[in-house]
């Protein structure tokens, strides 16, 4: 019975280490892929199924969407877009989130005028349908901050350094116990 308890304890204590190791591998993989994409002047977009994931960067959509909120968006057709819908679009390489205030044209030739909820005036840049990344579905407060941390190369390096230091510490403790056992004999 006691042996079984010890095995269970070992598994329970090893689980967080394995989870952190998996997170580390995912962070490294994401940062490597993102760096390769960056060479070609593109940004890697997170996507789960049909849902694209973005992080709110600015305050233009306050109070509806706050900075560092995680934004879920779905692919849309021009027919899906209506006045007052919130869209995510690319404006000169910068991802923006704003509300549609005017639609001109039909189908894929449509042009859109947008405005942030926190802005007094419309965006003076006309958005073409091709620039639209998706239509706003939902926001998850402050979860974007975690995504930013995971995307950070500095965080990945610190994570690696911390893990390496822990491994060395574990090895030192193990060697110390072995030395103590040898001296006891």
C-alpha positions as CSV (number, residue, x, y, z in Angstrom):
1,X,0.0,0.0,0.0
2,X,2.8,2.4,0.9
3,X,4.6,1.7,-2.4
4,X,1.5,2.6,-4.3
5,X,1.2,5.9,-2.4
6,X,4.7,6.8,-3.2
7,X,4.2,6.1,-6.9
8,X,1.0,8.3,-6.9
9,X,2.9,11.1,-5.2
10,X,5.7,10.8,-7.8
11,X,3.2,11.0,-10.6
12,X,1.5,14.0,-9.0
13,X,4.8,15.9,-8.5
14,X,6.0,15.1,-12.0
15,X,2.8,16.3,-13.7
16,X,3.4,20.1,-13.3
17,X,7.0,19.6,-14.7
18,X,5.6,17.7,-17.7
19,X,3.0,20.4,-18.3
20,X,5.5,23.2,-18.1
21,X,7.8,21.2,-20.5
22,X,4.9,21.0,-23.0
23,X,4.2,24.7,-22.7
24,X,7.9,25.4,-23.2
25,X,8.0,23.2,-26.4
26,X,4.8,25.0,-27.7
27,X,6.3,28.4,-27.0
28,X,9.6,27.5,-28.7
29,X,7.7,26.1,-31.7
30,X,5.4,29.1,-32.0
31,X,8.3,31.5,-31.8
32,X,10.4,29.6,-34.4
33,X,7.4,29.5,-36.8
34,X,6.6,33.2,-36.1
35,X,10.2,34.2,-36.7
36,X,10.3,32.3,-40.1
37,X,7.0,34.0,-41.0
38,X,8.5,37.4,-40.0
39,X,11.4,36.9,-42.5
40,X,8.7,37.0,-45.2
41,X,7.1,40.1,-43.7
42,X,4.0,38.2,-42.4
43,X,2.6,37.6,-39.0
44,X,1.4,34.2,-37.9
45,X,-2.3,34.2,-37.1
46,X,-3.6,32.0,-34.4
47,X,-6.7,30.0,-35.5
48,X,-8.8,27.2,-33.9
49,X,-11.1,25.7,-36.5
50,X,-13.0,28.5,-38.2
51,X,-12.3,30.9,-35.3
52,X,-9.4,33.3,-35.6
53,X,-7.8,34.7,-32.5
54,X,-6.5,38.3,-32.1
55,X,-5.4,40.5,-29.2
56,X,-6.8,44.0,-28.8
57,X,-3.9,46.4,-29.0
58,X,-5.4,49.8,-28.5
59,X,-8.2,51.7,-26.8
60,X,-10.2,52.6,-30.0
61,X,-13.0,50.3,-29.1
62,X,-13.4,51.2,-25.4
63,X,-15.7,50.4,-23.6
64,X,-16.8,47.4,-25.8
65,X,-13.3,46.0,-26.2
66,X,-10.5,46.8,-23.9
67,X,-6.7,46.6,-24.5
68,X,-5.3,43.0,-24.0
69,X,-8.7,41.4,-24.5
70,X,-8.7,38.2,-26.6
71,X,-10.8,38.7,-29.6
72,X,-12.5,35.8,-31.4
73,X,-13.5,36.4,-35.0
74,X,-15.0,34.3,-37.8
75,X,-14.5,34.4,-41.5
76,X,-17.2,36.3,-43.2
77,X,-18.6,37.1,-46.7
78,X,-19.6,40.6,-47.7
79,X,-23.2,39.5,-47.3
80,X,-22.6,38.7,-43.6
81,X,-21.4,42.3,-42.9
82,X,-23.9,45.0,-41.8
83,X,-23.8,48.5,-40.4
84,X,-22.7,48.5,-36.7
85,X,-20.9,45.1,-37.0
86,X,-17.4,45.0,-35.5
87,X,-14.7,43.8,-37.9
88,X,-11.0,43.0,-37.6
89,X,-9.0,44.2,-40.6
90,X,-5.4,44.9,-41.7
91,X,-4.5,48.5,-42.3
92,X,-1.0,48.9,-43.6
93,X,0.2,45.8,-41.7
94,X,-1.5,46.8,-38.5
95,X,-4.4,44.7,-37.2
96,X,-7.3,47.0,-36.2
97,X,-10.7,46.4,-34.6
98,X,-13.5,48.9,-35.5
99,X,-17.2,49.2,-36.1
100,X,-18.6,49.5,-39.7
101,X,-20.3,52.9,-40.1
102,X,-20.8,52.9,-43.9
103,X,-20.9,50.3,-46.7
104,X,-20.4,51.3,-50.3
105,X,-20.7,48.8,-53.2
106,X,-21.8,45.2,-53.4
107,X,-20.1,41.9,-52.9
108,X,-16.4,41.5,-52.9
109,X,-16.0,45.0,-54.4
110,X,-17.5,46.6,-51.3
111,X,-15.7,49.4,-49.4
112,X,-16.2,50.0,-45.7
113,X,-15.9,53.1,-43.5
114,X,-15.1,52.3,-39.9
115,X,-14.9,54.0,-36.6
116,X,-13.7,52.9,-33.1
117,X,-16.3,53.3,-30.3
118,X,-13.9,55.5,-28.5
119,X,-13.2,57.8,-31.5
120,X,-15.2,60.9,-32.4
121,X,-14.7,60.6,-36.1
122,X,-14.8,57.9,-38.7
123,X,-11.5,56.3,-39.8
124,X,-10.6,58.3,-43.0
125,X,-9.1,55.2,-44.7
126,X,-11.6,53.2,-46.8
127,X,-11.3,49.5,-46.0
128,X,-11.7,47.0,-48.9
129,X,-13.2,43.6,-48.4
130,X,-9.8,41.9,-49.0
131,X,-8.4,43.7,-45.9
132,X,-11.0,42.2,-43.6
133,X,-9.7,39.3,-41.4
134,X,-13.0,38.5,-39.8
135,X,-16.2,39.5,-38.0
136,X,-16.1,39.9,-34.3
137,X,-17.7,37.1,-32.4
138,X,-16.7,37.4,-28.8
139,X,-14.1,38.9,-26.4
140,X,-12.4,37.2,-23.5
141,X,-11.2,39.9,-21.0
142,X,-7.4,40.1,-20.4
143,X,-6.6,36.7,-21.9
144,X,-4.8,38.5,-24.7
145,X,-2.2,39.4,-22.1
146,X,-1.3,35.7,-21.6
147,X,-1.1,35.3,-25.4
148,X,1.3,38.2,-25.6
149,X,3.5,36.7,-22.9
150,X,3.5,33.3,-24.7
151,X,4.4,35.0,-28.0
152,X,7.3,36.9,-26.4
153,X,10.8,35.6,-27.3
154,X,12.1,37.0,-24.0
155,X,9.6,34.9,-22.1
156,X,10.7,31.8,-24.0
157,X,14.4,32.5,-23.1
158,X,13.6,33.1,-19.5
159,X,11.5,30.0,-19.4
160,X,14.4,28.0,-20.8
161,X,16.9,29.5,-18.4
162,X,14.6,28.8,-15.4
163,X,14.0,25.2,-16.5
164,X,17.8,24.7,-17.0
165,X,18.5,26.1,-13.5
166,X,15.9,23.8,-12.0
167,X,17.4,20.8,-13.7
168,X,20.8,21.7,-12.4
169,X,19.4,22.2,-8.9
170,X,17.7,18.8,-9.0
171,X,20.9,17.2,-10.2
172,X,22.9,18.8,-7.3
173,X,20.4,17.6,-4.7
174,X,20.5,14.1,-6.1
175,X,24.3,14.1,-6.1
176,X,24.2,15.5,-2.5
177,X,21.9,12.6,-1.4
178,X,24.1,10.0,-3.1
179,X,27.2,11.5,-1.3
180,X,25.4,11.4,2.0
181,X,24.4,7.8,1.5
182,X,28.0,6.8,0.6
183,X,29.3,8.6,3.7
184,X,26.8,6.8,5.9
185,X,28.0,3.4,4.7
